[in-house]
Amino acid sequence: MKKSNLKLLALVLFMLASVLGMISNSHAKKSHGAAAAISTDGLEQTSTSSSNLPSLATVRLQQGDKPAEQVRKNIQVLKGLPDSQVIPVMKFMAASLGVNCAFCHVNTGGNWEFEKDDKPTKITARKMMLMQFGINKDNKDMFGGTGGITCYTCHRGHTEPQVMPVLPLTAPAGEAAKAAEPLPTTDQVLEKYIQAIGGKAAYEKLKNRSMKGTQILADGTSIPLETYQASPDKVTSILTTPKQGVMLSGYNGKVGWVKNQRGQRELSGGQLAQMKRAADFYGDLKLKEIYPGLEIVDREKVGDRDAYVLAAQTAPNRIEKLYFDAQTGLLLRIVTITQTMLASIPEQTDFEDYREVDGVKLPFTYRQSYIDARDGWTRKYTEIKHNVALDDSKFNPPPPPPAATPTPK
């Protein structure tokens, strides 16, 4: 993603991978009871309901992905599904029907027994998935680029699909179709964006950034947040959680690291790549490098604003869409679509409240939405400063605690 908008988002998503699980779980336990512990590459989470299973942002950090049937018990239909996609797929199904985990799965005394087939709804769910796969396989010529039907196609948040329209219906407008205006080029949209946020010269005058604000989780929990960035590729973030204490992460140009109540470790693989991306201080000026193959694909509405949509395939199973205000040129939204064997699963980030700070425009409000609304959050910054006094040591991993002194015998 980007620095002011895209790259910083990557860092905060990484930090929240552990926070969303730990914070929401601490609240959920009061009403649901603790259940199966799910480890996400060292970021443990206690799962109690669909609201506190790991978010898609979390599972994307996993490494060494295996097929679900090699990790979980009694996988029958979703064989071959990467295990990191199991929870997002389950959440997609739950959201499509407007239910939670308990609709299909067994919870005994606060412990989830996902492998059990006691509930008829689970058997029905398997049949429905097989039906969906069959329809999509036999009608590829009809579905084209849509990918086919999904649970949501018919259910739309209800356990029983609505098979008849609800009367009275709204009459069609009947207006003559307007000729589509030609789209600008990708380069024109990106150049307008650079000018809208202040221009290359203004950005290159900035050498570091200090940001302070609050992360508000879906349950209302507020987490103080501090982020520090330095050119060309250093970043560190501090989250002060209500019960888990201070959580740190950073990248010093060479080493990525994270520290929380469970300990400290260096990052590698996908986590390290994500942190490097977040640390690119001037990433806003080189989006075509960050998104190879980025091209304009459409014009859509974001609220009441017309927006140009640019898209790029950032992984074999993932597409990212960037929505730029057609009038102001500012980035309004990013939608990440991850393709699974069952459905395409979206994530959405909205950027609001742009303000000028030291000659550049930055969003002071970020809104993150997932397929499960309870995973969403809003980030509001109250202070952003540039070219402040920052010691390079702030970006280094904290030194290990001193060894305990042996007790004399």
C-alpha positions as CSV (number, residue, x, y, z in Angstrom):
1,M,0.0,0.0,0.0
2,K,1.3,3.5,0.5
3,K,3.0,5.6,3.1
4,S,0.6,8.4,4.0
5,N,-2.3,6.3,2.9
6,L,-1.2,2.9,1.5
7,K,2.1,2.1,3.2
8,L,1.1,3.3,6.6
9,L,-2.1,1.2,6.4
10,A,0.0,-1.9,5.8
11,L,1.9,-1.2,9.1
12,V,-1.2,-0.6,11.2
13,L,-2.9,-3.7,9.7
14,F,0.1,-5.7,10.8
15,M,-0.1,-4.3,14.3
16,L,-3.8,-4.8,14.5
17,A,-3.4,-8.4,13.5
18,S,-2.7,-9.2,17.1
19,V,-4.7,-6.4,18.7
20,L,-8.0,-7.2,17.1
21,G,-7.9,-10.7,18.4
22,M,-6.6,-10.0,21.9
23,I,-8.8,-6.9,22.6
24,S,-12.1,-8.2,21.1
25,N,-11.6,-11.5,22.8
26,S,-11.2,-9.9,26.2
27,H,-14.6,-8.4,25.8
28,A,-16.2,-11.4,24.1
29,K,-15.2,-13.8,26.9
30,K,-17.7,-12.1,29.2
31,S,-20.6,-13.3,27.1
32,H,-19.4,-16.3,25.2
33,G,-16.7,-17.9,27.2
34,A,-13.1,-18.7,25.9
35,A,-12.6,-21.4,23.4
36,A,-10.0,-22.7,21.0
37,A,-6.7,-21.0,20.9
38,I,-5.7,-20.1,17.3
39,S,-2.0,-19.3,16.7
40,T,-1.3,-17.0,13.8
41,D,2.5,-17.1,13.3
42,G,3.2,-16.3,16.9
43,L,0.3,-13.9,17.5
44,E,-2.0,-16.1,19.6
45,Q,-5.7,-15.3,19.8
46,T,-8.4,-16.9,21.9
47,S,-11.4,-17.5,19.7
48,T,-14.9,-17.3,21.3
49,S,-17.2,-16.4,18.4
50,S,-17.1,-15.4,14.8
51,S,-16.4,-11.8,15.9
52,N,-13.0,-12.7,17.3
53,L,-11.6,-15.3,14.9
54,P,-8.6,-13.8,13.1
55,S,-9.3,-11.2,10.5
56,L,-8.2,-11.6,6.9
57,A,-5.5,-9.0,7.6
58,T,-4.2,-11.4,10.3
59,V,-4.3,-14.7,8.4
60,R,-2.6,-13.1,5.4
61,L,0.5,-12.9,7.6
62,Q,0.8,-16.6,8.1
63,Q,3.7,-18.5,6.7
64,G,4.1,-22.1,5.6
65,D,0.5,-22.3,4.5
66,K,-0.8,-25.9,4.2
67,P,-4.0,-27.3,2.8
68,A,-6.8,-27.2,5.4
69,E,-7.2,-30.9,5.6
70,Q,-3.6,-31.3,6.8
71,V,-4.2,-28.8,9.6
72,R,-7.8,-29.3,10.7
73,K,-10.0,-32.3,11.3
74,N,-12.9,-33.6,9.2
75,I,-12.4,-31.3,6.2
76,Q,-14.6,-32.8,3.5
77,V,-15.6,-30.2,0.9
78,L,-12.9,-27.6,1.2
79,K,-10.0,-29.9,0.6
80,G,-7.1,-28.0,-1.0
81,L,-8.1,-24.7,0.5
82,P,-5.0,-23.0,2.0
83,D,-5.5,-23.1,5.8
84,S,-5.0,-19.3,6.0
85,Q,-8.2,-18.9,4.0
86,V,-10.4,-21.2,6.2
87,I,-11.4,-18.4,8.7
88,P,-12.1,-15.8,6.0
89,V,-14.2,-18.3,4.0
90,M,-16.1,-19.2,7.2
91,K,-16.7,-15.5,7.9
92,F,-17.9,-15.0,4.4
93,M,-20.5,-17.8,4.7
94,A,-21.6,-16.5,8.1
95,A,-22.0,-12.9,6.8
96,S,-23.8,-14.1,3.7
97,L,-26.4,-15.9,5.9
98,G,-26.4,-13.3,8.8
99,V,-25.4,-15.9,11.4
100,N,-22.4,-16.8,13.6
101,C,-20.3,-19.9,14.1
102,A,-22.8,-21.5,16.4
103,F,-25.3,-21.8,13.5
104,C,-23.3,-24.8,12.1
105,H,-20.6,-25.6,14.7
106,V,-20.8,-27.3,18.1
107,N,-19.7,-25.4,21.3
108,T,-19.6,-27.5,24.4
109,G,-19.0,-25.7,27.7
110,G,-17.2,-22.8,25.9
111,N,-15.1,-25.1,23.8
112,W,-15.5,-25.1,20.0
113,E,-15.6,-28.6,18.5
114,F,-15.5,-27.6,14.8
115,E,-14.9,-31.2,13.6
116,K,-18.2,-32.5,14.8
117,D,-21.1,-33.0,12.4
118,D,-23.9,-32.9,15.0
119,K,-25.9,-30.0,13.5
120,P,-28.0,-30.5,10.4
121,T,-27.1,-27.0,9.2
122,K,-23.5,-28.1,8.8
123,I,-24.5,-31.0,6.6
124,T,-26.7,-28.6,4.6
125,A,-23.8,-26.1,4.2
126,R,-21.6,-28.8,2.7
127,K,-24.4,-29.7,0.2
128,M,-24.8,-26.0,-0.7
129,M,-21.1,-25.6,-1.3
130,L,-21.1,-28.6,-3.7
131,M,-24.1,-27.2,-5.4
132,Q,-22.4,-23.8,-5.9
133,F,-19.2,-25.5,-7.2
134,G,-21.3,-27.5,-9.7
135,I,-23.2,-24.4,-11.0
136,N,-20.1,-22.4,-11.4
137,K,-18.2,-25.2,-13.1
138,D,-21.0,-25.9,-15.7
139,N,-21.7,-22.2,-16.5
140,K,-18.3,-20.5,-16.9
141,D,-19.3,-19.1,-20.2
142,M,-22.3,-17.3,-18.6
143,F,-20.5,-15.9,-15.5
144,G,-17.4,-14.5,-17.3
145,G,-15.3,-12.3,-15.1
146,T,-17.7,-12.4,-12.1
147,G,-16.4,-15.7,-11.1
148,G,-19.9,-17.2,-10.6
149,I,-22.4,-17.4,-7.8
150,T,-21.6,-17.4,-4.1
151,C,-23.6,-17.8,-0.8
152,Y,-24.3,-14.1,-0.9
153,T,-25.8,-14.2,-4.4
154,C,-29.0,-15.7,-3.0
155,H,-28.9,-15.3,0.8
156,R,-28.1,-11.6,1.2
157,G,-27.8,-11.8,5.0
158,H,-30.7,-14.3,5.5
159,T,-30.7,-18.0,6.2
160,E,-33.6,-18.5,3.7
161,P,-33.1,-16.9,0.3
162,Q,-35.8,-14.5,-0.8
163,V,-37.4,-16.1,-3.9
164,M,-40.1,-13.4,-4.7
165,P,-39.8,-9.6,-4.9
166,V,-41.3,-7.6,-2.1
167,L,-44.1,-5.4,-3.4
168,P,-44.5,-2.5,-4.2
169,L,-41.5,-2.3,-6.5
170,T,-39.9,1.0,-7.6
171,A,-40.6,1.8,-11.2
172,P,-37.5,2.0,-13.4
173,A,-36.3,5.5,-14.2
174,G,-36.6,5.0,-17.9
175,E,-33.9,7.6,-18.7
176,A,-32.0,7.3,-21.9
177,A,-28.5,5.9,-21.4
178,K,-25.8,8.5,-21.4
179,A,-22.8,8.0,-23.5
180,A,-19.8,7.0,-21.3
181,E,-17.2,9.7,-21.0
182,P,-13.7,8.5,-22.0
183,L,-11.5,7.6,-19.1
184,P,-8.2,9.3,-18.4
185,T,-5.0,7.4,-18.6
186,T,-3.4,5.7,-15.6
187,D,-0.5,8.1,-15.7
188,Q,-2.9,11.1,-15.7
189,V,-4.8,9.8,-12.7
190,L,-1.5,9.2,-10.8
191,E,0.0,12.5,-11.7
192,K,-3.2,14.3,-10.6
193,Y,-3.0,12.4,-7.3
194,I,0.6,13.5,-6.7
195,Q,-0.3,17.1,-7.4
196,A,-3.4,16.8,-5.1
197,I,-1.3,15.7,-2.1
198,G,1.1,18.5,-2.6
199,G,3.5,17.5,-5.4
200,K,6.8,15.7,-5.6
201,A,8.9,18.7,-4.5
202,A,6.8,19.3,-1.4
203,Y,7.0,15.6,-0.5
204,E,10.8,15.4,-1.0
205,K,11.3,18.2,1.5
206,L,10.0,15.9,4.2
207,K,12.5,13.6,6.0
208,N,10.4,12.1,8.7
209,R,6.9,12.0,10.2
210,S,5.3,11.7,13.6
211,M,1.6,10.7,13.9
212,K,-0.5,10.3,17.0
213,G,-4.1,9.3,17.3
214,T,-6.6,6.6,18.4
215,Q,-7.6,3.3,16.9
216,I,-11.3,2.6,17.6
217,L,-12.4,-1.0,17.3
218,A,-15.9,-2.1,16.4
219,D,-16.8,-2.8,20.0
220,G,-15.8,0.8,20.9
221,T,-12.4,0.0,22.5
222,S,-10.0,2.9,21.9
223,I,-6.3,2.2,21.5
224,P,-3.8,5.1,21.6
225,L,-1.5,4.8,18.5
226,E,1.8,6.4,17.7
227,T,3.7,6.0,14.4
228,Y,7.1,7.3,13.4
229,Q,8.6,7.2,9.9
230,A,11.9,8.3,8.5
231,S,13.1,8.4,4.9
232,P,13.9,6.4,3.0
233,D,12.6,3.2,4.7
234,K,12.3,3.3,8.5
235,V,9.1,2.9,10.5
236,T,8.0,2.1,14.0
237,S,4.6,1.9,15.6
238,I,3.4,1.8,19.2
239,L,-0.1,0.6,20.3
240,T,-1.0,1.0,24.0
241,T,-3.7,-1.6,24.7
242,P,-6.0,-1.6,27.7
243,K,-5.1,-5.1,29.0
244,Q,-2.1,-6.4,26.9
245,G,0.1,-3.3,27.5
246,V,2.4,-1.7,25.0
247,M,2.9,-3.4,21.6
248,L,5.7,-2.4,19.4
249,S,6.8,-3.1,15.8
250,G,9.3,-1.6,13.4
251,Y,11.7,-1.8,10.5
252,N,15.1,-0.1,10.6
253,G,16.0,-0.5,6.9
254,K,17.4,-4.0,7.5
255,V,15.5,-5.8,10.2
256,G,11.8,-6.0,10.9
257,W,10.6,-6.8,14.4
258,V,7.7,-7.0,16.7
259,K,7.4,-7.0,20.5
260,N,4.4,-7.6,22.7
261,Q,3.5,-9.4,26.0
262,R,4.4,-12.7,24.5
263,G,8.0,-11.7,23.7
264,Q,10.1,-10.2,20.9
265,R,11.0,-11.7,17.5
266,E,12.4,-10.8,14.1
267,L,10.1,-10.8,11.0
268,S,10.6,-12.9,7.9
269,G,8.8,-14.0,4.8
270,G,5.5,-12.3,4.1
271,Q,5.5,-10.3,7.4
272,L,8.9,-8.8,6.5
273,A,7.8,-7.9,3.0
274,Q,4.7,-6.2,4.4
275,M,6.8,-4.2,6.9
276,K,9.2,-3.1,4.1
277,R,6.3,-1.9,2.1
278,A,5.0,0.1,5.0
279,A,8.4,1.7,5.6
280,D,8.7,3.2,2.1
281,F,8.5,6.9,3.0
282,Y,8.1,8.2,-0.5
283,G,5.8,5.4,-1.8
284,D,3.0,7.8,-2.7
285,L,5.2,9.2,-5.4
286,K,5.9,5.8,-7.1
287,L,2.6,3.8,-7.1
288,K,3.4,2.2,-10.4
289,E,6.4,0.6,-8.8
290,I,4.4,-0.6,-5.8
291,Y,1.6,-1.9,-8.0
292,P,3.2,-3.4,-11.2
293,G,0.6,-3.6,-14.0
294,L,-1.6,-0.9,-12.4
295,E,-4.2,0.3,-15.0
296,I,-7.4,2.3,-15.1
297,V,-10.5,0.0,-15.3
298,D,-13.6,2.0,-14.5
299,R,-15.4,5.0,-13.1
300,E,-17.6,4.4,-10.0
301,K,-19.2,6.2,-7.2
302,V,-17.7,6.4,-3.7
303,G,-20.5,7.9,-1.7
304,D,-21.6,10.9,-3.7
305,R,-18.2,11.3,-5.3
306,D,-17.2,10.2,-8.8
307,A,-14.0,8.1,-8.7
308,Y,-11.6,6.6,-11.2
309,V,-10.7,3.0,-10.4
310,L,-7.2,1.7,-10.9
311,A,-6.5,-2.0,-10.4
312,A,-3.5,-4.3,-10.2
313,Q,-3.1,-8.0,-9.5
314,T,-0.7,-8.0,-6.5
315,A,-0.7,-11.8,-6.0
316,P,-2.0,-14.8,-8.0
317,N,-5.2,-14.8,-6.0
318,R,-5.4,-11.1,-5.0
319,I,-6.5,-7.9,-6.8
320,E,-6.2,-4.4,-5.3
321,K,-8.4,-1.5,-6.5
322,L,-7.6,2.2,-5.8
323,Y,-10.3,4.8,-6.1
324,F,-9.3,8.3,-6.9
325,D,-11.6,11.3,-6.6
326,A,-12.3,12.4,-10.2
327,Q,-12.5,16.0,-9.2
328,T,-9.9,16.5,-6.5
329,G,-7.5,13.6,-7.4
330,L,-7.3,12.4,-3.8
331,L,-7.3,8.7,-2.9
332,L,-10.7,7.9,-1.5
333,R,-10.7,4.1,-1.1
334,I,-8.7,0.9,-1.5
335,V,-10.5,-2.5,-2.0
336,T,-8.5,-5.7,-1.7
337,I,-10.2,-8.8,-3.2
338,T,-8.8,-12.2,-2.3
339,Q,-10.0,-15.1,-4.4
340,T,-10.7,-18.3,-2.6
341,M,-12.2,-21.6,-4.0
342,L,-15.6,-20.5,-2.5
343,A,-15.8,-16.8,-3.1
344,S,-14.0,-13.5,-3.7
345,I,-13.5,-11.9,-0.2
346,P,-13.2,-8.1,-0.1
347,E,-11.5,-5.8,2.4
348,Q,-12.0,-2.0,2.2
349,T,-10.2,1.0,3.5
350,D,-11.7,4.5,3.2
351,F,-9.6,7.7,3.6
352,E,-11.3,10.8,4.9
353,D,-10.7,14.2,6.4
354,Y,-7.7,15.2,4.3
355,R,-5.8,18.2,5.8
356,E,-2.7,20.1,4.7
357,V,0.3,19.5,6.9
358,D,3.6,21.2,5.9
359,G,2.6,21.5,2.3
360,V,1.2,18.0,1.8
361,K,-2.3,16.6,2.2
362,L,-2.8,13.6,4.4
363,P,-6.0,11.8,5.5
364,F,-6.6,12.1,9.3
365,T,-9.3,9.4,9.3
366,Y,-9.0,5.8,8.1
367,R,-12.0,3.4,8.1
368,Q,-11.3,-0.4,7.7
369,S,-14.1,-2.7,6.8
370,Y,-14.1,-6.5,6.6
371,I,-16.7,-9.2,5.6
372,D,-17.4,-9.5,9.4
373,A,-18.4,-6.0,10.5
374,R,-17.1,-6.8,14.0
375,D,-13.5,-6.9,12.8
376,G,-13.7,-3.3,11.5
377,W,-12.0,-0.3,13.0
378,T,-11.6,3.5,12.6
379,R,-8.3,5.3,13.0
380,K,-8.4,9.0,13.8
381,Y,-5.2,11.0,14.0
382,T,-5.1,14.1,16.1
383,E,-1.5,15.2,15.4
384,I,0.8,14.8,12.4
385,K,4.2,16.5,12.3
386,H,7.1,16.4,9.9
387,N,10.9,16.9,10.2
388,V,10.9,16.4,13.9
389,A,13.8,15.3,16.1
390,L,13.9,11.5,15.8
391,D,16.7,9.3,17.0
392,D,17.5,6.4,14.6
393,S,17.6,4.0,17.6
394,K,13.8,4.3,17.8
395,F,13.5,2.1,14.7
396,N,15.8,-0.6,16.1
397,P,14.6,-3.8,17.9
398,P,14.6,-3.2,21.7
399,P,17.7,-4.6,23.3
400,P,17.1,-7.9,25.1
401,P,16.7,-7.8,28.9
402,P,19.9,-8.3,30.9
403,A,20.6,-11.8,31.9
404,A,19.5,-12.6,35.5
405,T,22.4,-12.5,38.0
406,P,23.0,-15.9,39.6
407,T,22.0,-16.0,43.2
408,P,25.1,-16.8,45.4
409,K,24.8,-20.1,47.2
